[in-house]
Amino acid sequence: MKAKPFLKWAGGKTQLIEDIKGQIPSTFTSKSFTFIEPFVGSGAVLFWILQSYPNIKKAIINDINTDLTNCYFTIKDNVLDLIEMLEFWELEYHSISNDDIKKKEYYYQKRELFNTRVSQQTIQSALFIFLNRTCFNGLYRVNRNNEFNVPIGSYKKPQICNKPNLLAVSKLLKDVIILNGDYSDTLSYSSENTLFYLDPPYKPLSNTSSFNSYAKEEFDDSEQIRLKHFCDTLNENGHQWILSNSDVKGKDPKDNFFDDLYSEFKINRVTARRSINANPSKRGKLTELLITN
Ligand SMILES: C[S@@+](CC[C@H](N)C(=O)[O-])C[C@H]1O[C@@H](n2cnc3c(N)ncnc32)[C@H](O)[C@@H]1O
């Protein structure tokens, strides 16, 4: 079985894979290389690339979201215990699928326990996956105290444990280095032939519409500019990078934020479908940017 993302995650890149593939220089199909994904999220690109490029000799992933990277660590090192817990909770949750009051009680109890953050890592990861599968639209949102505050979703019998996939992901992660910090920390893991895929929180298309908060920390325009400086450093060090972001110019032709910021690099516009958006009318086609050096 092919491994695929084990979470629903805003900005999941499954729809963009063909376009990303088109941007990978042919030198990476023959020689061995290091792959680094500093904003890994649910890992759509990671799983695809690890299963498509057997010549990857080293892979490093990172995300600032500790709840998320804990899941990666657990799946890598303790997948059987995780599966056992999720299977048990799935049985319990499905057994009350016709009783909305009991389901709510069950969900909010798990959410409360998750937010105490006192459980050991495997339980905490199982709680995270449970909440992701049962909450409203698979959203991740925390308040200032880092408390997950998404309400229950309306799924009748959601799949909570996809055992074959978790096992496949675990196998794939065996040799992957997992980091939990700022994206800039990944630079020291690069080597001679390195490809970076950078998928930061997208710049919102309007002040109110888009959702780009995955962690307590905001990713605002000054963060987008800091990331560009990181791309400059990668370029100066001879590393190849591919970066995705929203196409603010597609929405407002006068908005040249990324066209100006990345003017010395290659800016490609591709069509993609957004999968997580609370407003169904905004789930349509949009152009996105794939920028490379
Ligand atoms: C657009 S998502 C990545 C989506 C991913 N490519 C996928 O397919 O699911 C952006 C990710 O960047 C992470 N992030 C935000 N700020 C960060 C930072 N300063 N350093 C590293 N990761 C960060 C978020 O937690 C989030 O998971």
The ligand as an SDF file (V2000), in Angstrom:
LIG
                    3D

 27 29  0  0  0  0  0  0  0  0999 V2000
    0.7530   25.1860    4.0990 C   0  0  0  0  0  0  0  0  0  0  0  0
    1.1520   24.1790    5.4730 S   0  0  0  0  0  0  0  0  0  0  0  0
    2.0220   22.9160    4.7140 C   0  0  0  0  0  0  0  0  0  0  0  0
    1.0910   22.0090    3.9650 C   0  0  0  0  0  0  0  0  0  0  0  0
    1.7630   20.7210    3.5240 C   0  0  0  0  0  0  0  0  0  0  0  0
    2.6340   20.9200    2.4040 N   0  0  0  0  0  0  0  0  0  0  0  0
    0.7430   19.6460    3.2270 C   0  0  0  0  0  0  0  0  0  0  0  0
    0.7320   19.0730    2.1440 O   0  0  0  0  0  0  0  0  0  0  0  0
   -0.0800   19.3960    4.1160 O   0  0  0  0  0  0  0  0  0  0  0  0
    2.3200   25.1440    6.3520 C   0  0  0  0  0  0  0  0  0  0  0  0
    2.9610   24.4920    7.5520 C   0  0  0  0  0  0  0  0  0  0  0  0
    3.9940   25.3690    8.0440 O   0  0  0  0  0  0  0  0  0  0  0  0
    4.0750   25.2680    9.4500 C   0  0  0  0  0  0  0  0  0  0  0  0
    4.7840   26.4740    9.9400 N   0  0  0  0  0  0  0  0  0  0  0  0
    4.3120   27.7090   10.1810 C   0  0  0  0  0  0  0  0  0  0  0  0
    5.3110   28.5540   10.5430 N   0  0  0  0  0  0  0  0  0  0  0  0
    6.4530   27.8280   10.5250 C   0  0  0  0  0  0  0  0  0  0  0  0
    7.8360   28.1250   10.7820 C   0  0  0  0  0  0  0  0  0  0  0  0
    8.2440   29.3470   11.1290 N   0  0  0  0  0  0  0  0  0  0  0  0
    8.7510   27.1370   10.6520 N   0  0  0  0  0  0  0  0  0  0  0  0
    8.3500   25.8770   10.2980 C   0  0  0  0  0  0  0  0  0  0  0  0
    7.0610   25.5310   10.0460 N   0  0  0  0  0  0  0  0  0  0  0  0
    6.1260   26.4950   10.1460 C   0  0  0  0  0  0  0  0  0  0  0  0
    2.6450   25.1030    9.8840 C   0  0  0  0  0  0  0  0  0  0  0  0
    2.5500   24.4790   11.1490 O   0  0  0  0  0  0  0  0  0  0  0  0
    2.0440   24.2550    8.7430 C   0  0  0  0  0  0  0  0  0  0  0  0
    2.0340   22.8900    9.0380 O   0  0  0  0  0  0  0  0  0  0  0  0
  1  2  1  0
  2  3  1  0
  2 10  1  0
  3  4  1  0
  4  5  1  0
  5  6  1  0
  5  7  1  0
  7  8  2  0
  7  9  1  0
 10 11  1  0
 11 12  1  0
 11 26  1  0
 12 13  1  0
 13 14  1  0
 13 24  1  0
 14 15  1  0
 14 23  1  0
 15 16  2  0
 16 17  1  0
 17 18  1  0
 17 23  2  0
 18 19  1  0
 18 20  2  0
 20 21  1  0
 21 22  2  0
 22 23  1  0
 24 25  1  0
 24 26  1  0
 26 27  1  0
M  CHG  2   2   1   9  -1
M  END
$$$$
